[in-house]
Amino acid sequence: MSHSRTIIRADIMGYCMGVRRAVEATEQALLESPIRPVYTYGPLIHNPQALERLAASGVVVIGDGYEPIPDDFRGATVVVRAHGIPPEERRELERRGARVVDATCPRVLSSQKRALVYHERGYSVFLAGDRNHGEITGIAGFAPGCVVLENRVDADSLEGYPERAVLISQTTIREGEYEAIAETLSARVPELVVLNTICPATMDRQKALEALSREVDGIVVVGGKNSANTVRLYKSALALTGRAWLTETADGIPEEAFALERVGITAGASTPDEVIDEVEQALQKGYYPRQD
């Protein structure tokens, strides 16, 4: 069963600049490197389909929680993902013979450099974000002794406060959370420099989603279920329209979505273009998911 329907895409969705750059760097390494596998230091992207495609092409993920780092790379290529890595870990890769391709997001690179500069100037360095996130651990490597604050409570419960400090955020932290941390520190640190290091990609996708919600009956959010920004998009879409679904592939589109006349599509910052296209084509054709 199918009927005429209108499919409307959000103006901004899918790959952010940093993720696209890292994926393209890995694809280029696959073309240029005569040695297999090509390694990525940590998972390149929070999207199972993209990772499966890369694995089938000869990409192996190494690092904490993944395949062990080889003792001898023998000239193999290692792509540093968009989150970046601490400088000592890069030096270790090179010591083991790796050809390192640095695909760290330019915004993250900027945070790394600024952390190093302020550290060398004698400032205390505060990092706002998830202390277990790859981006934060990477930046921390450029400012030994820095303190990671995950929320306002962390900022409020420090045992002592320095005379001067700099605050740098994880690029994907919620703006409200960062402002709360900055406000708490400002009341206690006489000389506090608060850097604007939040990436606009997440907010841009949220704003585009809000505009889309006014034009459609429901929204299909495309992306990995382990992608934090994709899940946030889904929750926002559900709050805005009351009818929203999160799917990783076209096969996962629920039957309810095919009953709508005007369907919106948005996607997280780690969702490949081809997966978005497949979802749109399935909605346009009116194919219901297979019922087992």
TAJO-V934207 format. One record per helix or strand of 3 or more residues. SS is the DSSP state (a for helix, b for strand). FROM is the first residue (numbers start at 1). TO is the last residue. If there is no record, write none. Layout:
# TAJO-V934207
ss=SS from=FROM to=TO
ss=SS from=FROM to=TO
This chain:
# TAJO-V934207
ss=b from=6 to=9
ss=a from=17 to=32
ss=b from=38 to=41
ss=a from=48 to=56
ss=b from=59 to=62
ss=b from=77 to=80
ss=a from=87 to=95
ss=b from=99 to=102
ss=a from=106 to=120
ss=b from=124 to=128
ss=a from=134 to=140
ss=b from=147 to=149
ss=a from=152 to=156
ss=b from=164 to=169
ss=a from=175 to=186
ss=b from=191 to=194
ss=a from=200 to=213
ss=b from=218 to=222
ss=a from=228 to=241
ss=b from=244 to=247
ss=a from=250 to=252
ss=a from=255 to=258
ss=b from=262 to=267
ss=a from=273 to=285
